[in-house]
Amino acid sequence: MKLRSLISLCLAGACLSLAAADASPKAASAKLCTTCHTTDPGNFRGNFDNLALKSSSFQVRIDDRFEVLRFDQASLKVVTPEPAADVAAALRSIAKGHEVRVQYLEKAGEKVAVLVVAKPPVKVAAGDAIGLEELEKLVALGPDQGNYFLVDCRPTARFMEGAIPTAVNLPFPAFDKNVDKLPADKHKLIIYYCSGKTCNMSPGSLQKVRALGYTHAKVFVDGMPGWARKHEGVLSPPSLKAAYLDSQTPLVLLDVRPVAAASKGFIQGSVTADPTGMAALLKTFPAARLKPPVVVVDETGGEGAQAFARDLVQAGYTGVNVLTGGFRAWQAAALPVATGTLGTKVVFTPRPRPGSVSPDEFTRIASLAPTLRGVVILDVRNPDETQHGTIKGALTIPEPQLMARLSELPKDKRILCHCSGGVRAELAYHLLKDLGYDIQFLAGEITILESGEFLLD
């Protein structure tokens, strides 16, 4: 018996050792951040995400995962490019998606932020920068007549989503592998751009190309975001297929050819768009705040598509691109062609946040009597909010108290979590999902009446 016990213990220990060896530590930095930075222990580098001042919490996105951090306004230090009145104002000034470094401490099983540093704009000497107006003139001339070489040094995946016309993609992380693709003439104007004012990849490329002896290199500091606010971009047929269609990334695909011609062959998912009917189209177009990716297709990628795309940009849409070479280039690349009737109504549904439950599903379940649900409705609002009404049968635990009250949450039931606007509910989702709970959250706004009835925005 003792021998059996000893063998069992050894086997269990071996399994635990193997599990520990297989477990991959979570990355502390987004992949893009590792291009230029190392990350010390007790720090994260990623993109600022949701901020919940009511629960003194925020999220940092690190590639495809999220870290939830608490903070104490009395002790947290926030460093932003522009001074702020206080900690709350400083945090609110950090745009969603902005790159940040967060230093934290572990306290009672939670990560507590002590320092948040928002990435400042890169510093480029005036003589090393090229402005939008000058770049516009060169792009209008083209590389041959303008005598320039325009380089998008973002990762290829970003380039494929849309780029400045005439640009070639030489990613900064692979700079040394692409030296042979640089112009032979070391006095030729080379222009680098990347992801905007805080991105170090184009200044880094400038430094490397200067070291190779190139004498006339510059940086377009505003990068792709600066261009997209004023102009349409371009992408190739293979890029459209790989970046959007194959990955099923939501987009708006507009075919501006005459309906009779387009119906003989078009890209699956296309919606017909009348070049003379922009005003009518915009009445039913997705709101600009949703930032829908838009690709405009004509026969050859010519003036028709470009003019239509420009009108959309002027209407406030960014992320508008023209398909290079148009539908003919799509056919020439032997890519799938659909026939029949094109769509006539633009429909765009942003990709749901990971872990979110649809409003219809939440309404269906939450409207059932507590005994019929088979799930737990978890309300993570603060007491001053829940006192005015809760969904019948809901469990109320303020989001900051979740980790201390885990014993109240069943692991054998599905949990649907909500707050008032979705931010704290998403924080709760990431905290509990990592602990093995079967949980989803409501991403939108909800108003709950004293009767227990509720309304979704």
C-alpha positions in Angstrom: 0.0 0.0 0.0 2.8 2.4 0.9 4.5 1.6 -2.4 1.3 2.3 -4.4 0.9 5.6 -2.6 4.5 6.5 -3.3 4.1 5.6 -7.0 0.8 7.7 -7.2 2.5 10.6 -5.6 5.4 10.4 -8.0 3.1 10.2 -11.0 1.1 13.1 -9.8 4.2 15.1 -9.2 5.4 14.2 -12.7 2.1 15.4 -14.2 2.3 18.6 -12.3 5.8 19.2 -13.5 4.8 18.5 -17.1 1.8 20.9 -16.8 4.1 23.5 -15.4 6.6 23.0 -18.2 3.8 23.2 -20.8 2.2 26.3 -19.4 3.3 29.3 -21.3 3.8 32.5 -19.3 1.5 35.4 -20.4 3.3 38.0 -22.5 3.9 41.2 -20.6 4.1 43.2 -23.8 2.2 43.5 -27.0 4.2 42.0 -29.9 4.4 45.4 -31.6 5.9 46.9 -28.4 8.7 44.4 -28.3 10.0 45.8 -31.6 11.4 48.8 -29.8 11.2 48.1 -26.1 12.0 45.5 -23.4 9.6 45.2 -20.4 10.9 45.0 -16.9 9.2 42.7 -14.3 6.1 44.3 -12.7 5.3 46.2 -15.9 2.9 45.8 -18.9 3.2 47.4 -22.3 0.1 47.4 -24.5 -2.8 49.5 -25.5 -5.0 51.4 -23.1 -8.5 50.1 -23.2 -11.6 50.5 -21.0 -11.5 52.9 -18.0 -14.0 52.5 -15.1 -13.5 55.4 -12.7 -16.5 54.2 -10.6 -14.6 51.1 -9.7 -11.0 52.6 -9.9 -10.1 50.1 -12.6 -8.9 50.0 -16.2 -7.9 47.5 -18.8 -4.7 47.2 -20.9 -4.9 45.1 -24.1 -1.9 43.0 -24.8 -2.5 41.6 -28.3 -5.5 39.3 -27.9 -5.7 39.3 -24.1 -6.6 41.9 -21.4 -5.1 42.7 -18.1 -7.4 44.4 -15.4 -5.7 46.8 -13.0 -6.9 48.6 -9.9 -5.7 52.0 -8.9 -5.8 54.4 -6.0 -6.2 58.0 -7.2 -4.3 59.2 -4.1 -1.1 57.3 -5.0 -1.3 56.5 -8.8 1.1 58.6 -11.0 0.0 59.2 -14.6 2.4 60.6 -17.1 0.7 62.0 -20.3 2.1 64.3 -23.1 -0.1 67.1 -21.9 -0.5 68.0 -18.2 -3.8 67.2 -16.5 -5.6 68.6 -13.5 -5.7 65.3 -11.6 -5.3 61.6 -12.0 -8.9 61.1 -13.2 -8.5 63.7 -15.9 -5.1 62.3 -16.9 -6.6 58.8 -17.3 -9.5 60.2 -19.3 -7.1 62.0 -21.6 -5.5 58.7 -22.8 -7.3 57.6 -25.9 -8.6 54.0 -26.2 -5.9 52.1 -28.1 -3.0 54.5 -27.1 0.2 52.7 -26.2 1.0 52.7 -22.5 3.4 51.3 -20.0 1.9 50.3 -16.7 3.9 49.6 -13.5 2.0 47.6 -10.9 2.2 45.8 -7.6 0.5 42.5 -6.6 -1.9 43.1 -3.6 -4.3 40.5 -2.3 -4.3 38.6 -5.6 -4.9 41.7 -7.7 -2.7 43.9 -9.8 -2.6 47.5 -8.6 -1.2 50.2 -10.9 1.2 52.6 -9.4 2.4 54.3 -12.6 0.8 54.8 -16.1 3.0 56.3 -18.8 1.2 57.2 -22.0 3.6 57.0 -25.0 4.6 60.5 -26.1 5.0 61.6 -29.7 8.3 60.6 -31.3 10.9 63.3 -31.7 12.1 63.9 -35.3 14.3 66.8 -36.2 12.6 69.3 -38.5 14.9 68.6 -41.3 14.1 64.9 -41.1 10.4 65.3 -41.4 8.1 65.7 -44.4 4.6 67.2 -44.0 1.3 66.1 -45.4 1.1 68.8 -48.0 4.5 67.9 -49.5 3.7 64.2 -49.4 0.4 64.8 -51.2 2.1 66.5 -54.1 4.6 63.7 -54.5 2.0 61.0 -54.4 0.0 62.9 -57.0 3.0 62.9 -59.3 3.9 59.2 -58.6 7.3 57.7 -57.8 8.8 58.1 -61.3 7.9 61.7 -61.9 8.2 62.7 -58.2 11.5 60.7 -57.9 10.8 59.2 -54.5 10.6 55.9 -52.7 7.7 55.6 -50.2 8.0 52.9 -47.5 5.3 51.7 -45.2 7.4 50.1 -42.4 4.5 48.7 -40.4 4.1 45.0 -40.1 2.7 43.4 -43.2 -0.7 42.6 -41.6 -1.3 46.3 -41.1 -0.1 47.2 -44.6 -2.5 44.8 -46.1 -5.4 46.6 -44.4 -4.7 49.7 -46.4 -1.7 51.9 -47.2 -0.8 55.2 -48.7 -0.9 55.0 -52.6 2.5 54.1 -54.2 3.9 52.8 -50.9 5.9 49.5 -50.7 6.0 47.5 -47.5 9.4 47.0 -45.8 8.5 46.2 -42.2 10.9 47.7 -39.6 11.3 44.5 -37.7 12.6 42.9 -40.9 14.7 45.9 -42.0 18.0 44.0 -42.4 16.3 41.3 -44.5 15.0 43.8 -47.0 18.1 46.0 -47.6 18.3 44.7 -51.1 14.9 46.2 -51.9 16.1 49.8 -51.2 16.9 52.0 -54.2 20.4 51.6 -55.7 20.7 55.4 -55.8 21.7 56.4 -52.3 20.7 60.0 -53.0 17.1 59.2 -53.9 14.4 60.6 -51.6 13.2 57.8 -49.3 10.1 58.5 -47.2 9.2 56.3 -44.2 5.9 56.2 -42.4 4.3 53.9 -39.8 1.4 54.0 -37.4 1.4 57.6 -36.4 3.0 60.2 -34.0 3.9 57.7 -31.2 5.3 55.0 -33.5 9.0 54.5 -33.4 9.3 52.3 -36.5 9.7 55.0 -39.1 12.3 57.0 -37.1 14.0 53.6 -36.5 14.1 52.9 -40.2 15.4 56.4 -40.8 18.3 55.8 -38.5 19.1 52.4 -40.1 19.0 53.7 -43.7 21.2 56.6 -42.8 23.7 54.2 -41.4 23.8 52.5 -44.8 24.8 55.7 -46.4 21.5 57.0 -47.8 21.6 60.9 -47.7 18.0 61.9 -48.5 15.6 60.1 -46.2 12.7 61.6 -44.3 9.8 60.6 -42.0 6.1 61.3 -42.4 5.4 61.5 -38.7 1.6 61.5 -38.9 1.8 58.1 -40.6 -1.2 56.1 -41.9 -3.6 57.7 -39.4 -2.7 61.2 -40.5 -3.1 60.2 -44.2 -6.4 58.4 -43.6 -8.0 61.5 -42.0 -7.6 63.4 -45.3 -7.3 60.8 -48.1 -8.3 57.3 -49.2 -5.7 54.5 -49.1 -5.2 51.5 -51.3 -5.0 47.8 -51.0 -4.4 45.0 -53.5 -6.8 42.1 -54.3 -4.7 39.5 -52.4 -4.6 41.9 -49.4 -8.4 42.4 -49.5 -8.9 38.6 -49.5 -6.3 37.9 -46.8 -6.9 40.8 -44.4 -10.7 40.9 -44.6 -12.5 38.2 -46.5 -10.5 35.1 -45.3 -10.5 36.4 -41.7 -14.2 37.3 -41.9 -13.3 40.8 -40.6 -16.4 43.0 -41.0 -16.1 45.6 -43.7 -18.2 47.6 -46.2 -17.4 46.6 -49.8 -18.8 49.1 -52.3 -19.0 48.3 -56.1 -19.5 51.6 -58.0 -19.7 50.1 -61.4 -23.0 50.2 -63.3 -25.3 47.5 -62.0 -25.7 45.7 -65.4 -21.9 45.3 -65.6 -21.3 44.4 -62.0 -24.0 41.7 -61.9 -22.0 39.7 -64.5 -19.2 39.3 -61.9 -18.4 40.9 -58.5 -16.7 40.2 -55.2 -18.8 38.3 -52.8 -20.4 40.6 -50.2 -20.3 43.7 -52.5 -23.1 46.3 -52.3 -23.9 48.3 -55.3 -23.3 52.1 -54.9 -24.4 54.8 -57.3 -21.5 57.3 -57.7 -24.1 60.1 -58.1 -26.1 59.1 -55.0 -23.6 59.8 -52.2 -26.1 61.8 -50.2 -28.7 59.0 -50.3 -26.0 56.4 -49.4 -24.8 58.4 -46.3 -28.4 58.4 -44.9 -28.2 54.7 -44.3 -24.4 54.3 -44.0 -22.9 53.0 -40.7 -22.0 55.9 -38.3 -18.5 57.2 -38.7 -17.8 56.6 -35.0 -18.0 52.9 -35.7 -14.9 53.3 -38.0 -16.1 50.8 -40.6 -13.3 49.6 -43.0 -14.5 50.5 -46.5 -13.2 49.2 -49.8 -14.4 50.8 -53.0 -14.2 48.8 -56.3 -14.6 50.0 -59.9 -13.4 48.4 -63.1 -9.8 49.4 -62.9 -9.2 51.2 -59.6 -9.3 54.5 -61.4 -10.9 57.9 -60.9 -14.4 56.6 -60.4 -13.5 54.6 -57.3 -11.0 57.3 -56.1 -13.6 60.1 -56.3 -16.2 58.0 -54.5 -13.7 57.2 -51.8 -12.7 60.8 -51.4 -16.3 61.8 -50.8 -16.5 59.3 -48.0 -13.4 60.6 -46.4 -14.7 64.1 -46.6 -17.9 62.9 -44.9 -15.8 61.9 -41.9 -14.9 58.3 -42.6 -11.4 57.0 -42.0 -10.1 53.6 -43.2 -11.5 54.1 -46.7 -9.5 52.3 -49.4 -9.6 51.7 -53.2 -9.0 48.3 -54.6 -5.8 48.6 -56.7 -6.5 47.7 -60.3 -10.2 47.3 -59.5 -12.3 44.3 -60.4 -10.1 43.5 -63.4 -7.1 43.0 -61.1 -9.3 40.8 -58.9 -10.1 38.6 -61.9 -6.5 38.6 -63.1 -5.5 37.3 -59.7 -7.9 34.3 -60.2 -9.8 35.2 -57.0 -13.4 34.0 -56.4 -16.1 35.8 -58.5 -19.8 35.9 -57.6 -22.6 36.5 -60.1 -26.2 37.4 -59.8 -27.7 40.2 -57.7 -25.5 42.5 -55.6 -26.5 43.8 -52.3 -28.4 47.1 -52.2 -28.2 48.0 -48.5 -25.0 48.6 -46.5 -24.9 46.5 -43.4 -22.0 46.7 -41.0 -21.8 45.0 -37.6 -18.6 45.5 -35.7 -16.9 42.4 -34.5 -18.2 41.7 -31.0 -15.9 42.2 -28.1 -14.5 38.8 -26.9 -16.8 37.4 -24.3 -19.8 39.6 -25.1 -23.3 38.3 -25.2 -25.7 39.7 -27.8 -28.4 42.1 -26.5 -31.1 39.7 -27.8 -29.7 36.8 -26.0 -29.3 38.8 -22.8 -32.8 40.1 -23.0 -34.3 36.6 -23.6 -32.5 35.1 -20.6 -32.8 38.0 -18.2 -36.5 38.3 -18.9 -37.2 34.8 -17.7 -38.2 34.2 -14.1 -35.1 33.4 -11.9 -36.2 29.8 -11.5 -36.3 29.3 -15.3 -33.0 30.8 -16.3 -30.5 28.2 -15.3 -27.9 31.0 -15.3 -26.8 33.7 -12.9 -27.4 37.4 -13.8 -24.5 39.2 -12.2 -24.9 42.9 -11.6 -21.5 44.5 -10.9 -22.7 48.1 -10.4 -22.1 50.0 -7.2 -24.6 50.1 -4.3 -25.7 53.7 -5.1 -26.8 52.3 -8.5 -28.4 49.0 -7.6 -30.5 50.6 -4.9 -32.7 52.1 -7.7 -33.5 48.8 -9.2 -32.0 45.4 -10.2 -33.1 42.7 -12.6 -35.3 40.2 -10.7 -33.2 37.5 -9.1 -29.9 39.1 -10.0 -26.8 38.6 -7.8 -25.2 42.0 -7.0 -21.5 42.2 -6.3 -19.7 45.5 -7.1 -16.9 44.9 -9.5 -14.1 45.9 -7.1 -15.4 43.3 -4.6 -15.4 40.3 -6.9 -12.1 38.8 -5.9 -13.1 38.9 -2.2 -16.5 37.3 -2.9 -15.7 34.5 -5.3 -17.4 32.0 -3.0 -20.8 33.6 -3.9 -20.3 32.7 -7.6 -21.1 29.2 -8.8 -18.6 27.6 -11.2 -21.2 25.1 -12.4 -23.5 27.7 -13.9 -23.3 30.2 -16.8 -22.9 33.8 -15.7 -24.2 36.8 -17.6 -22.7 40.0 -16.3 -23.8 43.6 -16.7 -23.1 47.0 -15.3 -24.7 50.2 -16.7 -22.6 50.8 -19.8 -20.5 47.6 -20.3 -17.1 48.7 -19.1 -17.2 47.3 -15.6 -18.9 44.2 -16.9 -16.1 43.6 -19.3 -13.5 44.0 -16.5 -15.5 41.4 -14.5 -15.5 39.1 -17.5 -11.7 39.1 -17.8 -11.2 38.6 -14.1 -13.6 35.7 -13.8 -12.8 34.0 -17.1 -9.2 33.7 -16.1 -10.4 31.9 -13.0 -12.4 29.3 -14.9 -15.9 30.7 -14.7 -18.3 30.3 -17.6 -19.1 34.0 -18.1 -20.2 36.5 -20.7 -20.9 40.2 -20.4 -23.4 42.7 -21.9 -21.3 45.3 -23.8 -24.0 47.9 -24.2 -25.9 50.3 -22.0 -28.8 49.1 -19.8 -31.3 51.0 -17.7 -33.0 49.1 -14.9 -36.2 50.3 -13.3 -37.3 49.8 -9.7 -39.8 47.1 -10.9 -36.9 45.0 -12.2 -37.8 45.7 -15.8 -34.9 46.8 -18.0 -34.2 48.7 -21.3 -31.2 48.1 -23.6 -29.8 50.9 -25.7 
